[in-house]
Amino acid sequence: MSRHRSLPRARDTRVGTRKRLSQNFLVDAGAARLIVRSSGVTDTDLVLEIGPGDGMLTRQLLNAAGRIRAYEKDAYYAERLRRRYAADDRIRLFHTDFRAVHAPDEPFAVVANVPFAATTDVVRWCLAARRLTSATLLTQCEFARKHSGDYGRWTKLTVTHWPTVAMELGARIERHSFHPVPSVDTAVLHLRRRPRPLLPSSARAEYRRMVELGFSGVGGSLATSLRTQFPARAVRAACAAAALPQDTPVGLVDPDRWLILFRTLTR
């Protein structure tokens, strides 16, 4: 008897694509409305949506935003959305990886249910975009808490960009609001470009170098790392100004104290 290898079924192919692209689609309309409302976008705004999938967030964005550019890596969903909104000139659909997209040269916001595997890349893309006004990103709850300081610890990424971008924890969305259901709950991470940066542009490169130094891991505390390039007396004075014990690990130093340290050490 001859044997024939069966072709993969369409459903199996879709499941494989979901896993490969880290897709968990938002299916809760109430959660989608909450996310869009919390973004603060209005009918005058250009909004970029990352990975719209089946369009749950897209439908809510069309009720709030002026123009939408949606970027979908999955050809199947990109074509579905393109057909669905073919007659609506407020929205443009692109079949592409968002990480390869050039940021608009006009003010814009980002609203997205971010694929978990691409979260850090997306956040870095947003932080590098000069004309970004805000990003409202649905991420794994742990990621949102980590980068907003909710654990009482602060990441290098957050501290580095704090003078120009605030990172804040938003609403939590339970995992049963998605299909397939992920193993963890999610939360909104808000990135908001400061209309008035906390440091002048002339000082930001030096500030970033100090952050690099502080997170270099020398000696087990931030003060020890700083003393490798600053006089011990100056570091003691800066720590006193920031009300910061000198044995404090770098991750426990909040961004506002970083700014006090920087201003004291460089004045």
Protein Blocks (a to p, Z undefined) as FASTA:
>chain_A
ZZddddddfklmmmmmmmmnopacdfbfklmmmmmmmnopafkbccddehklnommmmmm
mmmmmbdcdddfblklmmmmmmmmmmpmkbccddddfklpccdfbdcdddddddfklmmm
mmmmmmmmmklmbdcddddfklmmmmnopnopacfklmmmmmmoccdddddddfklpccd
dfbdcddddddddfbafbdfklmmmmmmmmmmmmnopghiaklmmmmmpcfklmmmmmmm
nopafklcfklpcfklmmmmmmmmmZZ
